[in-house]
Amino acid sequence: MHHALLIPDVRAYIFASIKEDKQTGRCTFAMLARTCSVLSEASLDVLWSELDSLRPLASCIYTANTMPLSHERTAEADDDTKPDLSVFYKYAYRVRKLDLSGQQRFLRRNGGYPSITEDLGALLYYPLNSPLLPNLRHLAWAPGMGLNLLRHLLGPHLLSLKIPSHRWSPASTLFSLTKVPELCPKIKSLTLQVHSWDGHSDAELPQSMQCISRVICCWEKLEELDCNPMTCEGLLRISGLASLRIFRLQVSNTSVVDLPSDSLSFPSLHTFQFQTDTIDTAITLMKAMKDFPRSLKIDVFAGRSRRGTCSPEIVQVLLRLISRDTLHHELRNFSLHLPVLLGEDPDNVSDLLQPLFLCCELRTLSIRMSSPFTLGDEDLGMMAAAWPQLEELELIDLRPRVATPLATHPTLHPPIPQVVQPPINVLGPGLQPPQLPVATIHVNQAIHQAIHQALPLAPHIGNPVFPAFPPPDLFFPIRSRTAEITFHGLISLLKLCPNLYYFDLALDATKLDGLQGDKPGGGVCNRLVKYARLIDSPLGDPVDVARILLDILPELDPLAGPNALLPAPPHNMPAHNITPQRWNAVRQIMLASRHARSQSASQM
């Protein structure tokens, strides 16, 4: 044993390195627990700190108290034998997080069929100490499971409790919920989604829901809440929680129809996210808000039957309510998911969002619509001028993919052979390293000739950044939007919003007029953007597009993150206008140019 292992900082560094390995990390900790006396206890703490099933704990009972059939013992001896609970106690106190909400993942990974009731029954077979897991901090209960079994896992140190889906029972639900605050009084994060059976509204349900809101308000230090109150009284009571900072809500018209204006206070609210059935419900809720948080997300999940009650004018009414009294609040993050149709004609996004121009401190904006919309370079410039602090911008068309004839493009230059690729920065948005001064490196004509001479005669597409996926519709929608923004609009956005580090826009990369020369961006250069959604944008000459991107977005990897290469759609699916081969060619050229520049700089 090396004495350095006794230093806490050294041990923490070693453990952090092991945890980064998602494939063999747990195996490494298991080997350390068996072979290293100094790191054994700490390794066991890591291995048992997070569980997604009760089966490992139940196995401690099964293996220590199950006798082989061949073992000759008398019934009297069996009755006198005390259960061996030492193995269970050895590991139970180490569990800090128990997530039973994804039981199916455990089944697929382990190939077994564990049952929560069966495993929990094994833990309750013998008189174990209560609570079963004394140091549990975070608990996610299994959807649909009864709450009477939950009490055995609740303890005084529990800080987070998630009950993602519970079917209402007039007797047992109230009986169980009213006991929860006494068993875990320190809860700071709560998820409680209670639903009626098959949509049937019990006669006592509204009154019972008021009781549930009173149970929620028993936690005076609650900071995060995800619930679906069904009455106005319950929502009003919850709005009085002084410490609530994050509130996620599922609300219908019946829950807010009687809410008075400026009746919801939320003294400390920072983030408010809610799902609603109609735009009208969202408007009623916004009228009831006395103050607005810094982050607001609205998700309207209405069906097509509701589209007659929605229009661009109604959406602007909602946005005016959000932007009112902007001198008294600073909206930083706004997201609107609007799958309803606003009309048959395309709407200009800039005109639609004009009420939000008053929110000049906006940092992130995400608009997802199912209606066709337009946005040109001038419109994008107006939006950028209104929000100079913008860091993320998403304008996403949610319309389903339609059969689209592939556009005619210039002759495709074969991609450059694979070069040694620099490691992709994985720090993520907002964690970029300090900005370095941009050094102007003039790449001479010989390097350009070397790039083109390196092209093979037969086109060959290199391997994608990520493995090939199943049909892309399973992961994210293929856009039907019409690209109107050109590189000129993108350059204006980067100039007016210097803090931008991610964007998702429909870019027309075929219009390259006025972007010639070594500095097509006119001196505009953003090193924060490393990932941006570009792969479903129409593309012109890959060499020219790569030259422009290298000038204005030198750190961008055009096929990383959300731009991972998409496979060709199956024959039974409509074609799309995505050309990953051309974007792969852009990426190859950018990598080769960066490699050539680095070699040229090293030789100076």
C-alpha positions in Angstrom: 0.0 0.0 0.0 1.3 3.4 -0.9 0.9 6.1 1.7 -0.4 8.5 -0.9 -3.7 6.5 -0.8 -4.3 7.8 2.7 -4.5 11.4 1.4 -8.2 12.3 0.9 -7.4 14.6 -2.1 -5.5 11.8 -3.9 -8.2 9.3 -3.2 -10.9 11.7 -4.5 -8.9 12.2 -7.7 -8.5 8.5 -8.2 -12.2 7.8 -7.7 -13.2 10.7 -10.0 -11.1 9.2 -12.8 -12.7 5.8 -12.3 -16.2 7.2 -12.3 -15.6 8.8 -15.7 -15.3 5.4 -17.2 -18.9 4.4 -17.7 -18.1 1.0 -19.1 -15.6 -0.5 -16.6 -15.9 1.9 -13.7 -18.1 -0.3 -11.5 -16.0 -3.3 -12.2 -12.9 -1.3 -11.1 -14.6 -0.4 -7.9 -15.6 -4.0 -7.3 -12.0 -5.1 -7.7 -10.7 -2.4 -5.4 -13.3 -3.5 -2.8 -11.9 -7.1 -2.9 -8.2 -6.4 -3.2 -7.3 -3.1 -1.6 -7.8 -2.8 2.2 -7.4 1.0 2.2 -9.9 1.6 -0.6 -12.2 -1.2 0.2 -14.8 0.6 2.3 -14.8 3.7 0.1 -15.2 1.5 -3.0 -18.2 -0.2 -1.4 -19.7 3.2 -0.6 -19.6 4.1 -4.3 -20.9 0.7 -5.5 -23.9 0.8 -3.2 -24.6 4.6 -3.1 -27.0 4.4 -6.1 -29.4 1.5 -6.8 -32.1 1.2 -9.4 -33.7 -1.9 -7.9 -34.3 -3.6 -4.5 -33.0 -6.9 -5.8 -29.4 -6.4 -4.6 -30.6 -5.7 -1.1 -33.1 -8.6 -1.1 -30.3 -10.9 -2.3 -28.5 -10.1 1.0 -31.5 -11.7 2.8 -31.9 -14.6 0.3 -28.3 -15.8 0.2 -27.7 -15.5 4.0 -30.9 -17.2 5.1 -31.6 -19.9 2.4 -30.5 -23.4 3.3 -29.8 -26.1 0.7 -32.3 -28.8 0.3 -29.7 -31.4 1.0 -28.8 -29.9 4.4 -30.2 -32.1 7.1 -31.9 -30.1 9.8 -34.8 -30.6 12.0 -37.9 -28.3 12.2 -37.1 -27.5 15.8 -33.6 -26.4 14.9 -35.0 -24.2 12.1 -37.4 -22.5 14.5 -34.6 -21.7 16.9 -32.2 -20.3 14.3 -32.0 -16.5 14.2 -31.9 -14.9 10.8 -28.5 -13.7 9.5 -29.0 -9.9 8.8 -25.3 -8.9 9.0 -24.8 -8.9 5.2 -27.9 -6.7 4.7 -26.8 -4.2 7.4 -23.3 -4.1 5.9 -24.6 -2.5 2.7 -28.0 -0.9 3.6 -26.5 2.1 5.3 -24.4 2.9 2.2 -27.4 3.5 -0.1 -28.0 7.2 -0.8 -30.2 7.1 -3.9 -32.8 4.5 -4.9 -34.6 4.9 -8.2 -37.4 2.4 -8.8 -39.1 4.4 -11.5 -37.2 2.7 -14.3 -37.7 -0.9 -13.3 -38.0 -2.0 -16.9 -34.4 -0.9 -17.5 -33.3 -3.1 -14.7 -35.2 -6.1 -16.3 -33.6 -5.6 -19.7 -30.1 -5.1 -18.4 -30.1 -8.1 -16.0 -32.4 -10.4 -17.9 -34.3 -11.2 -14.7 -37.8 -10.5 -13.5 -37.6 -8.9 -10.1 -40.8 -7.6 -8.5 -40.8 -4.6 -6.1 -43.4 -6.2 -3.9 -41.6 -9.5 -3.8 -38.2 -8.0 -3.0 -39.7 -5.5 -0.5 -41.6 -8.4 1.1 -38.3 -10.2 1.6 -36.9 -7.2 3.4 -40.0 -7.1 5.6 -40.0 -10.9 6.3 -37.7 -10.4 9.3 -37.9 -7.6 11.9 -35.4 -5.2 10.4 -34.6 -1.8 11.7 -36.8 1.0 10.5 -36.2 2.8 8.1 -34.7 0.0 6.0 -32.2 2.4 4.4 -31.3 4.9 7.2 -29.1 7.2 5.1 -31.3 7.3 2.0 -31.3 10.8 0.5 -33.2 10.4 -2.8 -36.1 8.1 -3.6 -38.0 7.6 -6.8 -41.0 5.4 -6.4 -42.3 2.9 -9.0 -45.2 4.3 -11.1 -48.5 2.7 -10.2 -47.3 1.1 -7.0 -49.3 1.6 -3.8 -48.1 4.1 -1.3 -48.6 1.9 1.7 -45.4 0.1 0.9 -43.6 3.4 0.5 -43.4 4.1 4.2 -40.8 1.4 4.8 -38.3 3.4 2.7 -39.0 6.8 4.1 -36.5 8.2 6.7 -35.6 11.5 8.4 -32.6 12.1 6.1 -34.6 11.9 2.9 -34.3 15.1 0.8 -35.9 14.1 -2.5 -39.1 12.1 -3.2 -40.5 11.3 -6.6 -43.9 9.6 -7.1 -44.2 10.0 -10.8 -47.6 8.4 -11.3 -50.2 7.3 -8.8 -53.7 6.2 -9.3 -56.1 7.9 -7.0 -57.8 5.7 -4.3 -60.2 7.7 -2.0 -59.3 5.8 1.1 -55.7 4.5 0.8 -54.2 7.6 -1.0 -55.2 10.0 1.7 -54.3 7.6 4.5 -50.8 7.1 3.1 -50.0 10.7 2.0 -50.9 12.2 5.3 -48.3 10.0 7.0 -45.4 11.0 4.6 -44.5 14.4 6.0 -44.0 12.9 9.5 -41.7 10.2 8.2 -39.5 12.5 6.1 -39.8 16.1 7.3 -36.7 17.4 5.4 -38.0 17.0 1.9 -36.7 19.7 -0.5 -37.6 18.2 -3.8 -41.0 16.6 -4.4 -42.7 15.0 -7.5 -46.3 14.0 -6.9 -48.5 13.2 -9.9 -51.9 11.8 -8.8 -54.4 10.7 -11.5 -57.9 9.5 -11.4 -58.8 6.0 -12.7 -59.3 6.1 -16.5 -60.2 9.8 -16.3 -63.1 9.2 -14.0 -63.7 12.0 -11.6 -64.7 10.8 -8.2 -67.3 12.9 -6.4 -64.9 13.4 -3.5 -61.8 14.0 -5.7 -61.8 17.9 -5.6 -62.0 17.9 -1.8 -59.4 15.2 -1.5 -57.1 17.2 -3.9 -57.3 20.1 -1.5 -56.1 17.8 1.2 -53.2 16.8 -1.0 -52.1 20.4 -1.5 -52.2 20.8 2.3 -49.9 17.8 2.6 -47.5 19.4 0.1 -47.4 22.6 2.0 -46.4 20.7 5.2 -42.8 20.9 3.8 -42.0 24.5 4.6 -38.5 24.2 3.1 -39.7 22.7 -0.2 -37.5 24.1 -3.0 -38.6 22.0 -6.1 -42.1 20.7 -6.8 -43.6 18.8 -9.7 -47.4 18.2 -9.3 -50.8 18.4 -11.0 -53.2 20.2 -8.6 -56.8 19.9 -9.9 -58.3 22.8 -8.0 -57.8 26.5 -7.8 -57.6 26.4 -4.1 -54.8 23.9 -4.2 -52.8 26.0 -6.6 -53.3 29.1 -4.5 -52.1 27.3 -1.4 -49.0 26.1 -3.2 -48.2 29.6 -4.5 -47.6 30.6 -0.9 -44.6 28.4 -0.3 -41.9 30.8 0.6 -38.9 28.7 -0.3 -40.2 27.2 -3.6 -37.7 28.0 -6.4 -38.5 25.4 -9.2 -42.2 24.6 -10.0 -43.3 22.1 -12.7 -47.0 22.0 -13.2 -49.6 20.1 -15.2 -52.7 22.1 -15.4 -56.0 22.1 -17.2 -58.7 24.7 -17.7 -60.7 23.4 -14.7 -57.8 24.0 -12.4 -57.4 27.7 -13.3 -60.8 28.9 -14.6 -61.6 30.7 -11.3 -58.2 32.1 -10.5 -58.3 35.8 -9.9 -55.8 38.1 -11.6 -52.4 38.6 -9.7 -53.4 36.0 -7.2 -50.3 33.7 -7.5 -47.3 35.2 -5.7 -44.5 32.6 -5.5 -42.1 34.7 -3.4 -38.9 32.9 -4.4 -39.7 31.2 -7.7 -36.8 31.1 -10.2 -38.0 28.5 -12.7 -41.7 27.9 -13.8 -42.5 25.1 -16.3 -46.1 24.1 -17.0 -48.0 21.9 -19.4 -51.5 23.0 -20.4 -54.3 21.8 -22.6 -55.0 25.1 -24.5 -53.5 28.5 -25.1 -56.5 30.0 -23.3 -55.6 28.1 -20.1 -52.0 29.4 -20.4 -53.4 33.0 -20.7 -55.5 32.5 -17.6 -52.6 31.2 -15.7 -50.3 34.1 -16.8 -53.0 36.6 -15.8 -53.0 35.1 -12.3 -49.2 35.4 -12.0 -48.3 38.4 -9.9 -44.6 38.2 -10.6 -42.6 36.2 -13.2 -39.5 34.0 -12.6 -36.3 34.3 -14.6 -37.0 31.0 -16.5 -40.4 30.2 -18.0 -41.3 27.2 -20.1 -44.8 26.7 -21.6 -45.9 23.4 -23.2 -49.3 23.3 -24.9 -50.3 19.7 -25.7 -53.7 20.3 -27.3 -54.8 18.2 -30.2 -55.9 19.2 -33.6 -59.5 19.5 -32.4 -58.4 22.7 -30.5 -56.8 24.5 -33.4 -59.9 26.6 -34.1 -59.4 28.5 -30.8 -55.7 29.3 -31.5 -54.3 32.0 -33.8 -51.2 34.2 -34.0 -53.1 37.0 -32.3 -53.9 34.7 -29.3 -50.3 33.7 -29.0 -49.3 37.4 -29.0 -51.8 38.0 -26.2 -49.9 35.4 -24.2 -46.6 36.9 -25.0 -47.7 40.4 -24.0 -48.8 39.1 -20.6 -45.3 37.6 -20.2 -43.5 40.7 -21.1 -45.7 43.1 -19.0 -43.9 45.0 -16.2 -40.5 44.1 -17.6 -39.0 46.9 -15.5 -39.9 44.8 -12.4 -38.6 41.4 -13.6 -35.9 40.1 -15.8 -36.9 37.1 -17.9 -33.7 35.2 -18.8 -34.9 31.9 -20.3 -38.1 31.4 -22.3 -39.4 28.2 -24.1 -42.7 27.7 -25.9 -43.8 24.4 -27.3 -46.8 25.0 -29.5 -47.9 21.9 -31.5 -51.3 23.4 -32.4 -51.9 24.9 -35.8 -52.2 28.7 -36.0 -53.4 28.8 -39.5 -52.7 27.7 -43.1 -50.4 30.6 -44.0 -46.9 30.9 -42.7 -46.3 33.3 -39.9 -43.3 35.5 -39.5 -41.5 34.5 -36.3 -40.1 37.9 -35.7 -43.6 39.5 -35.8 -45.0 36.8 -33.6 -42.3 37.3 -30.9 -42.3 41.1 -31.0 -43.9 41.4 -27.6 -40.8 39.7 -26.1 -38.5 42.3 -27.6 -39.1 44.2 -24.3 -37.3 41.4 -22.4 -33.8 42.6 -23.3 -32.1 40.4 -20.7 -33.2 37.2 -22.5 -30.4 34.5 -22.5 -32.1 31.5 -24.0 -35.1 31.3 -26.4 -36.6 28.1 -27.7 -39.7 28.1 -30.0 -41.2 24.8 -31.2 -44.1 25.2 -33.6 -46.2 22.9 -35.8 -47.3 25.8 -38.0 -45.2 26.9 -40.9 -43.2 30.0 -40.2 -40.8 32.3 -42.0 -37.7 34.2 -40.9 -35.3 36.2 -43.1 -32.0 37.8 -42.5 -33.5 41.2 -41.6 -35.9 39.5 -39.1 -33.1 37.6 -37.5 -31.1 40.9 -37.2 -34.0 42.6 -35.4 -34.3 39.7 -32.9 -30.5 39.8 -32.3 -30.6 43.5 -31.7 -33.5 43.1 -29.2 -31.6 40.4 -27.2 -27.9 41.2 -27.2 -27.2 38.9 -24.3 -28.6 35.8 -26.1 -26.7 32.6 -25.6 -29.0 29.9 -27.0 -31.5 30.2 -29.9 -33.8 27.5 -31.2 -36.5 27.9 -33.8 -37.8 24.5 -34.6 -40.5 23.4 -37.0 -42.4 20.3 -35.6 -44.3 19.5 -38.7 -43.9 15.8 -39.8 -41.6 14.9 -42.6 -43.0 15.1 -46.1 -41.8 13.7 -49.3 -39.5 16.4 -50.8 -37.6 16.1 -54.0 -33.9 16.5 -53.4 -32.6 19.8 -54.5 -30.1 20.1 -57.3 -26.7 21.0 -56.0 -23.3 21.7 -57.6 -21.0 18.8 -58.2 -20.1 17.2 -54.9 -16.4 17.2 -54.2 -15.3 13.9 -52.7 -14.3 14.3 -49.0 -10.8 14.4 -47.9 -9.4 11.2 -46.4 -9.5 10.8 -42.6 -6.9 12.8 -40.8 -5.9 12.7 -37.2 -8.9 14.3 -35.5 -8.4 16.6 -32.6 -10.3 15.6 -29.4 -13.8 17.1 -29.3 -14.4 19.4 -26.4 -17.0 17.8 -24.1 -17.3 20.5 -21.5 -20.7 21.4 -22.9 -22.5 24.7 -23.3 -21.5 27.3 -20.8 -18.3 25.6 -19.7 -16.0 26.7 -22.5 -12.4 27.6 -21.7 -11.4 31.2 -21.6 -11.5 33.0 -24.9 -8.1 33.2 -26.7 -7.2 36.0 -29.0 -7.8 35.1 -32.6 -4.6 34.8 -34.5 -4.8 35.5 -38.2 -3.1 32.8 -40.2 -2.9 33.2 -43.9 -3.0 29.8 -45.6 -1.2 30.0 -48.9 -2.4 28.6 -52.2 -0.1 25.6 -51.8 -2.1 24.3 -48.8 -5.3 24.7 -50.7 -3.9 22.8 -53.6 -2.7 20.1 -51.2 -6.3 19.8 -49.8 -7.8 19.3 -53.3 -5.0 17.0 -54.4 -5.7 14.8 -51.4 -9.2 14.1 -52.6 -9.6 10.5 -53.8 -11.0 9.8 -57.3 -13.9 7.7 -55.9 -16.2 9.3 -53.4 -15.8 7.8 -50.0 -17.7 9.0 -46.9 -15.8 8.6 -43.7 -17.2 7.2 -40.5 -19.7 9.4 -38.7 -18.8 10.9 -35.4 -21.4 8.7 -33.7 -22.6 5.2 -34.6 -25.4 4.9 -37.2 -28.8 5.3 -35.6 -32.2 3.7 -36.4 -34.6 5.9 -38.4 -34.1 9.5 -37.2 -37.8 10.1 -36.5 -37.3 8.0 -33.4 -34.9 10.5 -31.9 -35.8 14.0 -33.2 -38.1 15.4 -35.9 -36.8 15.9 -39.5 -37.5 19.5 -40.3 -40.0 20.5 -43.0 -39.1 24.2 -42.5 -38.1 26.4 -45.4 -34.6 27.8 -45.0 -34.6 31.6 -45.6 -31.7 32.6 -43.4 -28.4 32.9 -45.2 -24.8 33.2 -43.9 -25.3 37.0 -43.9 -28.1 36.7 -41.3 -26.0 34.2 -39.3 -23.0 36.6 -39.3 -25.2 39.4 -38.1 -26.5 37.2 -35.3 -23.0 36.3 -34.2 -22.0 40.0 -34.3 -24.9 41.3 -32.3 -25.0 38.4 -29.8 -21.3 37.8 -28.9 -22.2 35.4 -26.1 -24.1 32.9 -28.3 -22.9 29.3 -27.9 -25.7 27.3 -29.5 -28.2 27.8 -32.3 -30.8 25.7 -34.2 -31.9 27.6 -37.3 -32.9 26.7 -40.8 -29.9 28.0 -42.7 -29.8 28.2 -46.5 -26.1 27.4 -47.2 -26.6 27.5 -51.0 -26.6 31.3 -51.2 -23.0 32.3 -50.9 -22.9 35.6 -52.7 -20.7 38.3 -51.3 -18.8 35.8 -49.1 -15.6 35.5 -51.0 -12.1 36.0 -49.8 -10.1 34.9 -46.8 -12.4 36.9 -44.4 -16.0 36.2 -45.5 -17.3 37.1 -42.0 -15.8 40.6 -42.2 -13.9 40.1 -38.9 -16.8 38.4 -37.0 -15.5 35.3 -35.2 -17.2 33.3 -32.5 -15.2 30.6 -30.6 -18.0 29.7 -28.2 -20.1 27.8 -30.7 -18.9 24.2 -30.8 -22.2 22.5 -31.7 -25.1 23.9 -33.8 -27.9 22.2 -35.7 -26.9 22.4 -39.3 -27.3 19.0 -40.8 -30.8 19.5 -42.2 -29.9 22.8 -43.9 -29.5 22.8 -47.7 -25.9 23.0 -48.7 -23.9 24.4 -51.6 -20.3 23.8 -52.4 -18.7 22.0 -49.4 -15.4 23.8 -49.9 -16.9 27.3 -49.8 -19.2 26.4 -46.9 -16.2 25.0 -44.9 -14.2 28.1 -45.7 -16.9 30.4 -44.3 -17.5 28.3 -41.2 -13.8 28.2 -40.5 -13.7 32.0 -40.5 -16.9 32.8 -38.4 -17.1 29.6 -36.3 -13.5 28.2 -36.0 -14.3 25.8 -33.1 -17.5 24.3 -34.7 -17.7 20.6 -35.4 -20.5 20.5 -38.0 -21.2 16.8 -37.4 -21.0 16.6 -33.6 -23.7 16.6 -30.9 -27.1 17.2 -32.5 -25.6 16.9 -36.0 -24.6 13.3 -35.8 -24.8 11.7 -39.2 -28.2 10.4 -40.1 -28.7 7.2 -42.1 -30.6 7.1 -45.3 -34.4 6.6 -44.6 -35.9 3.2 -45.2 -37.7 2.5 -48.4 -41.1 2.6 -46.8 -40.4 6.2 -45.4 -40.6 9.4 -47.4 -37.4 10.9 -48.6 -35.9 14.0 -47.0 -33.6 16.8 -48.1 -30.9 16.0 -45.6 -27.5 15.4 -47.3 -25.2 14.1 -44.6 -22.6 13.2 -47.2 -22.2 16.8 -48.1 -22.0 17.9 -44.5 -19.5 15.1 -43.9 -17.4 16.5 -46.7 -17.6 20.0 -45.0 -16.4 18.4 -41.8 -13.5 16.6 -43.5 -12.4 19.8 -45.2 -12.5 21.8 -41.9 -10.5 19.1 -40.1 -7.9 19.0 -42.9 -7.6 22.8 -43.0 -7.2 23.0 -39.2 -4.5 20.3 -39.4 -2.7 22.2 -42.2 -2.9 25.5 -40.2 -1.5 23.9 -37.1 1.4 22.4 -39.1 2.0 25.8 -40.8 2.0 27.6 -37.4 4.4 25.1 -35.9 6.9 25.6 -38.7 6.9 29.4 -38.3 
